[in-house]
């Protein structure tokens, strides 16, 4: 029987407001049952559309502190994206334009949902 611990990599992504609501359940159902394994958590988060760089930096620092406090040694890295970034907009538009869905859904995915950008 192999007693070596598994190394588990987790990409934790989504809207910050949703992730903050689910942290406790994530810890209870993913982290705690795997204490004998090595868990590495990587996040990809979107920061809000704020024009003031000071406010953006403050927001990021606040959220990063929450995640590092909650996940401690498991937290490996945080990547921040903006849905207004030129590359993010290009990727989102290219992905959505070829989807076999109604234009109404394409509009929603392109303009009001962060999922396409985050999971890319």
N, C-alpha and C positions, 0 to 999 in steps of 0.2 A: 504494500500500500504506500502511495506517494504522500509523504508528510510535508513536502515543500509547500509553502504558501503560494497561492495564486497572486499574480499581479493583475489587478483589475483597473482598466482605464475607463473613466466615465466622462462623457461630454455632457455637461450640465448647461442647457441652453433654453432660452425662452424669454418671455417678457419678465422684467425684474419684479413687477408686482405679483406675478404668478409664482415665481420662484420663492419669493419671500413668504408667501402663504403656504408653500409646500415643504419648506426646509425641514421642519420637525418630522413629517411623514417620511421624507427621504432618508433622514438619519436613522429613524426607527426601522425602516424596511430594507435599507441598502447597507448603510454603514455598520450598524450594530450587529446584524447577523453575520457579518464578515470580518469580525475583529481579528481573526487569525490569518487574514490575507492582507496584502498590500493594496491599498486603494489610492489611486491617483485621480483627482478631480480637476478637470479643465473646464473653464467656463467661457462662453461667448455671449456677451450681453450687449444690448443696444442702449446707448445713452439717449436721453430725451433731446428733442429739438429745441435747444436753448442757444441763444445767440451769444450770451455772455460766457467767455471761456473760464472765468473764475467760478461761476456757478456750475459749469460742466465738471470742472476739476473737483469741486467740493462734493458734488453728487457721486462721482466715481469713487472718491476716497471713502465716503460714508458707506456705500454699498460694498466696496472691497473689504472694509473693516468687518462688516456683518458676516460676509462669507468666510473670511479667514478666522473669525471668532467661532463660527459654527462648525467649520470643517477642519480647522486646525492643521495638523500635519498632513492631512489628505489633500489639501488645496495646493495644487501645483502652479496653475497660471490662470490669469484672467485676460481675455481679449475683449476689447471694447470696439464696437462698430457704430456707425451713424448711418441711418437710412438715407441721409442726404448726401453721402459720399458718392462721388461720380462712379467709381467702380461698383459699389453696391447697387446703385440704380441701374447700371448697365446689366449686371448679372441678373438682377430681379426681372428686368424687362425681357431679357433673352429667355430666361427659364419660363416665364409666364406666357410669352407670345406663342409658344408651341404646345401649350397644354390644351387637351381636348375638352375645354370647359366653356360655358357661356361667357360672353364679354363682361357681364355683370360680376362674375366671379373673378375674372382676370383683373378688373378694376379693383376689386377688394384686395386681392393678393398683392397687387402692385402698389397700391396707394394707402391701404389701411391695415395691413397685416405685416408683422415683422418676421413671420415664419420663414419665408423664402430666403431672406437675407441671412438669418441666423443659421439655418441649416446648411447653407452653402459653405 
